[in-house]
Amino acid sequence: MFLTVLPALLVACMSASVRGFVVPGGLVTGSGSAVVFHAHGPSNTSPASGKIIEYTVVEVNEGQGYNASNGVFMAPAGGMYMFSTQTCIWSNTFVLIAIIKEGVVVQPSALYDTSPGYAPCFSSQAFVRLSAGQRVWVESRRTNNGNMLFEDEGRWTSFSGVLL
């Protein structure tokens, strides 16, 4: 359900402001000052504890705040942002990830799956006030299995954000 709600929420947030307006097909047009990104496809499915998860497939990057080469979002403008992450893991894996603002955890999340052959996903969200230039990322905090992150055509491990 989260994946179907997020695009509508992102468009609603952007259309509710002076940043732009929605046209048929869900595209946002206007002054070009919208800030929204959505990326998936972790570059490393086995990130060590304390490492930033880099999402390499960028679907949207209005405002150019997300950097796929290092996995870090840098706010091009100050304001209240909503960040979300969906993390899919292999079965028999424990994972703890966190949304981080400038080195400080703003939303930790954990999942332990014992179902054989099933790759579950979990999501978390955080509302964060940022000044221009401040950074947010998703970090691996702990895992019990080297190969933890999973993605296929039906389940994306992703990171998104929008300036509200």
FILO-398401 format. One record per atom (N, C-alpha, C, O, CB): residue in three letters; x, y, z. Coordinates in steps of 0.05 Angstrom, whole numbers, plus 32768, in hexadecimal, padded with zeros to 4 digits. Glycine has a CB too. Layout:
# FILO-398401
AlaXYZ ...
This chain:
# FILO-398401
Met80107FE88000 Met800080008000 Met801180198000 Met800A802D7FF3 Met7FED80008018 Phe80288018800E Phe803980308010 Phe8042803A7FF5 Phe804280527FF0 Phe8052802A8021 Leu804980277FE3 Leu8053802F7FC9 Leu803D803C7FB8 Leu8043804D7FA7 Leu805E80187FBA Thr802480357FBD Thr800E80427FAE Thr8006805C7FB9 Thr7FFC806E7FAB Thr7FF6802F7FAD Val800A80607FD3 Val8003807A7FE0 Val8018808F7FDC Val801280A67FD9 Val7FFE80757FFE Leu803280877FDC Leu8047809B7FDB Leu804680AD7FC3 Leu804880C67FC7 Leu8062808D7FDC Pro804380A37FAA Pro804380B67F94 Pro802C80CB7F96 Pro802F80E27F90 Pro804080A77F7A Ala801480C27F9F Ala7FFE80D47FA3 Ala800480E97FB8 Ala7FFD81007FB6 Ala7FE480C57FA9 Leu801180E07FCE Leu801880F27FE4 Leu802C81067FDA Leu802A811E7FE1 Leu802380E27FFC Leu804080FE7FCB Leu805481107FC1 Leu804881257FAF Leu804E813D7FB2 Leu806A81017FB2 Val8036811D7F9D Val802981307F8B Val801781437F9B Val8016815B7F96 Val801981217F76 Ala800881387FAF Ala7FF781487FBF Ala8006815D7FCF Ala7FFE81747FD1 Ala7FE681377FD3 Cys801D81557FDA Cys802D81687FE9 Cys8038817F7FD7 Cys803881967FDF Cys8045815A7FF7 Met804081777FC0 Met804B818C7FAE Met8035819D7FA2 Met803981B57F9E Met805B817F7F97 Ser801D81927F9D Ser800881A27F91 Ser7FFA81B47FA5 Ser7FEC81C77F9E Ser7FF481907F84 Ala7FFE81AE7FBF Ala7FF181BE7FD4 Ala800181D87FDA Ala7FFA81E67FED Ala7FEE81AE7FED Ser801681DD7FCB Ser802681F57FD0 Ser802882057FB7 Ser801D81FF7FA3 Ser804181EC7FDB Val8038821A7FB9 Val803C822B7FA2 Val805282217F90 Val805A822E7F7C Val804282487FAA Arg805D820A7F97 Arg807381FF7F87 Arg806B81F67F6C Arg807C81F57F5A Arg808081E87F96 Gly805281EF7F67 Gly804A81E57F4D Gly802E81DC7F4D Gly802081E07F61 Gly805D81CF7F43 Phe802581D07F38 Phe800A81C57F37 Phe800B81AA7F28 Phe801E81A57F19 Phe7FF781D87F29 Val7FF6819A7F2C Val7FF5817F7F21 Val7FE781817F06 Val7FD1818D7F04 Val7FE8816B7F34 Val7FF281747EF2 Val7FE581717ED8 Val7FDE81547ED4 Val7FE981437EE2 Val7FF8817C7EC1 Pro7FCD814D7EC0 Pro7FC781317EBC Pro7FE081207EB9 Pro7FF481287EAD Pro7FB5812E7EA3 Gly7FDF81097EC5 Gly7FF680F77EC5 Gly800780FA7EDE Gly801B80EB7EE1 Gly800780FC7EAD Gly8000810D7EF0 Gly800E81107F09 Gly802781207F07 Gly803681227F1B Gly801580F67F13 Leu802D812D7EF1 Leu8046813D7EEF Leu804281577EFD Leu802C81627EFE Leu804D81427ED1 Val805781627F08 Val8056817B7F16 Val806481907F05 Val807B818B7EFC Val806381797F33 Thr805781A67F01 Thr806481BC7EF2 Thr806281D57F03 Thr805381D67F17 Thr805681C07ED7 Gly807181E97EFB Gly807082027F0A Gly808B820F7F0B Gly8099820F7EF7 Gly806581FD7F26 Ser8091821B7F22 Ser80A9822B7F24 Ser80C3821B7F23 Ser80D982277F21 Ser80A8823B7F3D Gly80C282017F26 Gly80DA81F17F26 Gly80E781EF7F41 Gly80FD81E57F44 Gly80EE81FC7F12 Ser80D981F97F56 Ser80E581F97F71 Ser80DC81E27F81 Ser80E181E17F99 Ser80DE82137F7F Ala80CE81CE7F75 Ala80C681B67F84 Ala80DE81A67F8C Ala80F281A57F7D Ala80B281A57F73 Val80DD819A7FA3 Val80F381897FAD Val80E6816E7FB4 Val80D6816C7FC7 Val810281957FC6 Val80EC815A7FA4 Val80E1813F7FA8 Val80F4812B7F9B Val80FF81307F85 Val80C4813C7F9D Phe80F981147FA8 Phe810A81007F9C Phe80FF80E47FA4 Phe80F180E17FB8 Phe812781037FA5 His810580D17F93 His80FE80B57F98 His811480A47F8A His811780A67F72 His80E180AE7F8E Ala812280937F9A Ala813780837F8F Ala813580677F9B Ala812B80637FB2 Ala8153808F7F94 His813E80537F8C His813E80377F96 His815680297F8A His816780357F7D His812380287F8E Gly815880107F90 Gly816F80007F85 Gly818980057F94 Gly819A80127F8A Gly817380077F68 Pro818B7FF97FAC Pro81A37FFE7FBC Pro81BC7FF37FAD Pro81BB7FDD7FA1 Pro81A17FF07FD7 Ser81D180037FAE Ser81EA7FFB7FA0 Ser81F77FE37FAE Ser82067FD47FA1 Ser81FD80127F9F Asn81F27FE07FC7 Asn81FF7FCA7FD7 Asn81E97FBD7FE7 Asn81DC7FCA7FF7 Asn82157FD57FE9 Thr81E47FA37FE2 Thr81CF7F957FF1 Thr81D97F8B800C Thr81CA7F7F801B Thr81C57F7D7FE1 Ser81F27F908012 Ser81FE7F88802C Ser820D7F9F8039 Ser82247F9C803F Ser82117F708028 Pro81FF7FB6803E Pro820E7FCC804A Pro82157FC68067 Pro82057FBB8076 Pro81FE7FE68048 Ala822E7FCC806E Ala82377FC8808A Ala82297FDC809C Ala821E7FF18093 Ala82557FCB808C Ser82287FD680B6 Ser821D7FE880CA Ser822A800380C8 Ser8243800580C7 Ser821F7FDC80E6 Gly821A801880C9 Gly8225803380C8 Gly822A803E80AC Gly8233805580A9 Gly823E803480D7 Lys8223802E8097 Lys82278037807C Lys820D80428070 Lys81F780388075 Lys8231801F806B Ile82108056805F Ile81F980628051 Ile81F0804F803B Ile82018044802D Ile8201807E8046 Ile81D6804C8039 Ile81CB803C8023 Ile81C8804E800B Ile81BA8062800C Ile81AF802F802B Glu81D580477FF5 Glu81D480577FDD Glu81BF804C7FCA Glu81C180357FC2 Glu81F080587FCF Tyr81AA805B7FC4 Tyr819580537FB2 Tyr819C805E7F97 Tyr819D80777F93 Tyr8179805D7FBC Thr81A1804C7F83 Thr81AE80557F6A Thr819A805B7F53 Thr81A280697F41 Thr81C180407F61 Val818280507F54 Val816F80557F3F Val815D806C7F47 Val814C80697F59 Val815E803B7F39 Val816180837F3B Val8152809B7F42 Val813A809E7F30 Val813D80A27F18 Val816480B47F41 Glu8122809C7F3B Glu810A809F7F2C Glu810280BC7F2A Glu80F880C57F14 Glu80F3808F7F3A Val810680CC7F3F Val80FF80E87F3F Val811480F77F50 Val811D80EC7F64 Val80E280ED7F4C Asn811C810E7F47 Asn812F811E7F56 Asn812B813C7F50 Asn813E814A7F47 Asn814C81167F50 Glu811381467F55 Glu810D81627F51 Glu811C81737F66 Glu811A816C7F7E Glu80EE81687F52 Gly812A81867F5E Gly813A81967F71 Gly8157818C7F74 Gly8167819A7F80 Gly812D81977F8C Gln815C81757F68 Gln817781697F68 Gln818381667F83 Gln819C81697F86 Gln8189817A7F56 Gly817381607F98 Gly817E815D7FB3 Gly818A81417FB8 Gly819B813F7FCA Gly816981627FC6 Tyr8181812C7FAA Tyr818B81127FB0 Tyr81A3810B7F9E Tyr81A381107F86 Tyr817580FD7FAB Asn81B881007FAB Asn81D080F87F9D Asn81D380DA7F9E Asn81D880CE7FB2 Asn81EA81067FAB Ala81CE80CD7F86 Ala81CE80B07F85 Ala81EA80A47F89 Ala81ED808D7F90 Ala81C480A77F6A Ser81FF80B47F85 Ser821A80A97F88 Ser822280A67FA5 Ser823580967FAB Ser822E80BB7F7A Asn821580B47FB8 Asn821C80B07FD4 Asn820380AA7FE6 Asn820680A67FFD Asn822A80C87FDF Gly81EB80AB7FDA Gly81D280A47FE9 Gly81C980BA7FFB Gly81B780B6800C Gly81D7808C7FF9 Val81D380D27FF9 Val81CD80E9800B Val81BB80FD7FFD Val81BF81057FE6 Val81E680F68015 Phe81A68105800B Phe8195811C8003 Phe819F81358010 Phe81A381358029 Phe817781178009 Met81A4814A8001 Met81AC8164800C Met819681788005 Met8190817C7FED Met81C8816D8001 Ala818A81848019 Ala817481968015 Ala817C81AE8004 Ala818D81BE800C Ala8168819F8030 Pro816F81B27FEC Pro817581CA7FDD Pro816681E27FE8 Pro816D81F97FE1 Pro816C81C57FC0 Ala815381DE7FF9 Ala814481F38006 Ala813C81EB8022 Ala813881D38027 Ala812A81FB7FF5 Gly813981FE8033 Gly813181F9804F Gly811381F48050 Gly810481FD803F Gly813982108061 Gly810A81E58065 Gly80EE81E08069 Gly80E981C68076 Gly80FC81B8807E Gly80DF81E2804F Met80D081BE8078 Met80C881A48083 Met80C78190806D Met80B981948058 Met80AC81A68092 Tyr80D581798071 Tyr80D68164805D Tyr80C9814B8069 Tyr80C981478081 Tyr80F3815F8055 Met80BF813A8057 Met80B6811F805F Met80C8810C8050 Met80CB810D8038 Met8098811A8059 Phe80D580FA805F Phe80E680E58053 Phe80D980CA8059 Phe80CD80C6806E Phe810380E6805E Ser80DC80B88046 Ser80D2809C804A Ser80E68089803E Ser80F5808F802C Ser80B68099803E Thr80E68071804A Thr80F6805C803F Thr80E680428040 Thr80D7803D8053 Thr81118059804F Gln80EA8032802C Gln80E08017802C Gln80F88005802A Gln810880088018 Gln80CA80118015 Thr80FA7FF1803B Thr81107FDF803B Thr81067FC28039 Thr80F67FBA8049 Thr81227FE38054 Cys81107FB48025 Cys81097F988021 Cys81217F878028 Cys81387F8E8020 Cys80FF7F928004 Ile811C7F718036 Ile81337F61803F Ile812F7F448038 Ile81187F3B8032 Ile81377F63805E Trp81447F358037 Trp81437F188033 Trp81377F0A804B Trp81387F168061 Trp815F7F0D802C Ser812D7EF28048 Ser81227EE3805F Ser81397EDC8071 Ser81517EDB8069 Ser81137ECA8055 Asn81327ED7808A Asn81457ED0809F Asn815A7EE680A3 Asn81727EE080A7 Asn81537EB68099 Thr81527EFF80A2 Thr81647F1580A5 Thr81597F2980BA Thr81417F2D80BB Thr81687F24808A Phe816A7F3480CA Phe81647F4A80DB Phe81727F6280D1 Phe81897F6280CA Phe816D7F4380F9 Val81637F7880CF Val816F7F9180C6 Val81647FA980D6 Val814D7FAA80DD Val81697F9580A8 Leu81767FBB80DC Leu816F7FD480EA Leu817A7FEA80D8 Leu81927FEC80D3 Leu817A7FD58107 Ile81687FFB80CE Ile8170801280BE Ile8166802C80CC Ile8156802A80DE Ile8165801080A0 Ala816F804380C3 Ala8166805C80CE Ala8167807280BA Ala8179807380A9 Ala8177806380E7 Ile8154808480BB Ile8155809D80AC Ile816680B080BE Ile816080B480D5 Ile813880A980A6 Ile817B80BB80B2 Ile818E80CB80C1 Ile818F80E880B7 Ile818E80EC809F Ile81AB80BE80BF Lys818F80FB80C9 Lys8193811780C2 Lys81AD812080CE Lys81B0812180E7 Lys817B812980CD Glu81C0812780BD Glu81DA813180C6 Glu81E6812080DD Glu81F1812B80F0 Glu81D7814E80D0 Gly81E5810680DA Gly81F180F480EE Gly81E080EC8105 Gly81E980DD8117 Gly820A810080F8 Val81C780F78107 Val81B580F2811D Val819D80E18113 Val819180E98100 Val81AC810C812A Val819780CB8121 Val818080BB811A Val816780CA811E Val816280D58134 Val818080A0812A Val815680CC8109 Val813C80D8810C Val812580C4810A Val810F80C98113 Val813880EE80F6 Gln812B80AC80FF Gln8117809680FE Gln8125807B80FA Gln812D807580E4 Gln8103809B80E7 Pro8127806C8110 Pro81328051810D Pro811C803D8106 Pro81058041810D Pro814180488127 Ser8123802780F8 Ser810F801280F2 Ser811E7FF880F1 Ser81357FF680EA Ser8102801880D6 Ala81107FE380F9 Ala811C7FC880FA Ala81087FB380F1 Ala80F07FB680F3 Ala81267FC18116 Leu81127F9D80E6 Leu81027F8780DE Leu81137F6D80E0 Leu812A7F6D80D9 Leu80F77F8A80C1 Tyr81067F5880EB Tyr81137F3E80EB Tyr80FF7F2B80DF Tyr80E97F2880E8 Tyr811A7F358109 Asp81087F1D80CA Asp80F67F0B80BC Asp81017EEE80BE Asp81187EEA80BA Asp80F37F13809E Thr80EF7EDC80C5 Thr80F77EC080C7 Thr80E87EAE80B3 Thr80EA7E9680B4 Thr80F27EB680E3 Ser80D97EBB80A1 Ser80CA7EAB808D Ser80DC7EA18077 Ser80E97EB1806A Ser80B37EBD8081 Pro80DE7E878073 Pro80EF7E7D805E Pro80E57E858043 Pro80CD7E81803C Pro80F27E5F8061 Gly80F77E8F8032 Gly80F07E958016 Gly80DF7EAE8012 Gly80D67EB37FFB Gly80E27E7F800B Tyr80DB7EBE8026 Tyr80CA7ED68023 Tyr80DB7EEF8028 Tyr80EB7EEF803B Tyr80B27ED58036 Ala80D87F038018 Ala80E87F1C801B Ala80D57F338022 Ala80C97F408010 Ala80F87F228001 Pro80D17F38803C Pro80BE7F4D8045 Pro80CA7F698042 Pro80E37F6C8040 Pro80B67F488061 Cys80B97F7C8042 Cys80C07F998041 Cys80B47FA78058 Cys809F7FA08063 Cys80B87FA68026 Phe80C27FBC8061 Phe80B77FCE8076 Phe80BD7FEB806E Phe80D07FF0805F Phe80C27FC78092 Ser80AE7FFD8079 Ser80B280198072 Ser80B3802A808B Ser80A9802280A1 Ser809C8023805F Ser80BE80418089 Ser80BE8055809E Ser80BE80718092 Ser80C78075807C Ser80D7805180B1 Gln80B4808480A2 Gln80B3809F8099 Gln80BD80B180AF Gln80BD80AA80C7 Gln809580A78092 Ala80C680C980A7 Ala80CF80DD80BA Ala80C980F980AF Ala80CD80FE8097 Ala80ED80DA80C1 Phe80C0810A80C0 Phe80BD812780B9 Phe80D4813680C6 Phe80D9813480DE Phe80A1813280C3 Val80E3814480B5 Val80FC815180BE Val80FD816D80B3 Val80F98172809C Val8114814080B4 Arg8103818080C5 Arg8108819C80BD Arg8125819E80B5 Arg8137819780C5 Arg810081B080D3 Leu812A81A9809D Leu814581AC8093 Leu814A81C8808B Leu813881D68081 Leu814A8199807C Ser816381D1808F Ser816D81EA8083 Ser817A81E28068 Ser818281CB8065 Ser818181F98096 Ala817B81F58056 Ala818981F0803D Ala81A581E58042 Ala81B381F18052 Ala818A8209802B Gly81AD81D08034 Gly81C781C48038 Gly81C981AE804C Gly81DD819F804C Gly81DA81DA803F Gln81B481AA805D Gln81B581948070 Gln81B0817A8061 Gln81A38179804C Gln81A181988087 Arg81BA8164806D Arg81BA814A805F Arg81AA8135806F Arg81A981358087 Arg81D68140805B Val819D8123805F Val818E810C806A Val819580F48059 Val819880F68041 Val816F81128069 Trp819780DC8066 Trp819C80C48058 Trp819180AC8068 Trp818780B0807E Trp81BB80C08054 Val81928094805C Val818A807C8069 Val81A3806C806E Val81B48069805D Val8175806B8058 Glu81A580618087 Glu81BE8054808F Glu81B78038809A Glu81A3803480A7 Glu81CC806480A4 Ser81C880258093 Ser81C7800A809F Ser81D1800C80BB Ser81E8801680BF Ser81D77FF5808E Arg81C2800380CF Arg81CB800580EB Arg81D47FEA80F6 Arg81E67FE98106 Arg81B5801080FB Arg81C77FD580ED Arg81CF7FBA80F7 Arg81C17FA580E6 Arg81AB7FA980DC Arg81C77FB68115 Thr81CF7F8E80E1 Thr81C47F7880D3 Thr81D07F5E80DD Thr81E77F5E80E7 Thr81C87F7B80B4 Asn81C27F4880DA Asn81CE7F2E80E2 Asn81D67F1D80CA Asn81DF7F0780CD Asn81B97F1E80F3 Asn81D27F2880B2 Asn81D77F19809A Asn81E47F2B8085 Asn81DB7F418081 Asn81BC7F0D808F Gly81FA7F228079 Gly82087F338066 Gly81F77F3D804F Gly81F97F548047 Gly821F7F24805C Asn81E67F2B8043 Asn81D67F33802C Asn81BA7F3A8036 Asn81A97F288038 Asn81D57F1C8017 Met81B57F53803D Met819C7F5A804A Met81877F678038 Met81707F61803A Met81A17F6B8062 Leu818F7F7A8027 Leu817C7F898017 Leu81737F7A7FFF Leu81837F6C7FF2 Leu81887FA4800F Phe815A7F7D7FF8 Phe814D7F6E7FE2 Phe813D7F827FD1 Phe81317F947FDB Phe813C7F577FEC Glu813E7F7D7FB7 Glu812D7F8D7FA4 Glu81277F7C7F8C Glu81387F6E7F81 Glu813A7FA87F9C Asp810E7F7D7F83 Asp81067F707F6A Asp80F17F827F5D Asp80EC7F987F66 Asp80FC7F537F6D Glu80E47F787F47 Glu80D17F897F39 Glu80B87F8F7F49 Glu80A97FA17F43 Glu80C97F7B7F1F Gly80B27F807F5E Gly809B7F847F6F Gly80A07F907F8A Gly808D7F987F98 Gly808D7F6A7F73 Arg80B97F937F91 Arg80C07F9E7FAB Arg80DA7FAF7FA8 Arg80EF7FA47FA1 Arg80C57F877FC0 Trp80D77FC87FAE Trp80EE7FDA7FAC Trp80F87FE27FC7 Trp80E87FE87FD9 Trp80E77FF37F9B Thr81127FE27FCB Thr811F7FEE7FE2 Thr8125800B7FDA Thr8135800F7FC8 Thr813A7FDE7FEB Ser8118801E7FE7 Ser811880397FDD Ser811A804F7FF3 Ser81168049800A Ser80FF803E7FCC Phe812080677FEA Phe8123807E7FFB Phe811680957FEC Phe811B80997FD4 Phe814180848002 Ser810480A57FF9 Ser80F680BB7FED Ser80F580D28000 Ser80F780CF8018 Ser80DA80B27FE5 Gly80F180EA7FF5 Gly80ED81028005 Gly80DF81187FF5 Gly80E081187FDD Gly8108810C800F Val80D281298004 Val80C3813F7FF8 Val80C38157800A Val80C081548023 Val80A681377FF0 Leu80C7816F7FFF Leu80C48188800F Leu80A6818E8010 Leu809981907FFC Leu80D481A08001 Leu809C81908028 Leu807F8194802C Leu807881B18029 Leu806081B9802B Leu8076818A8047 
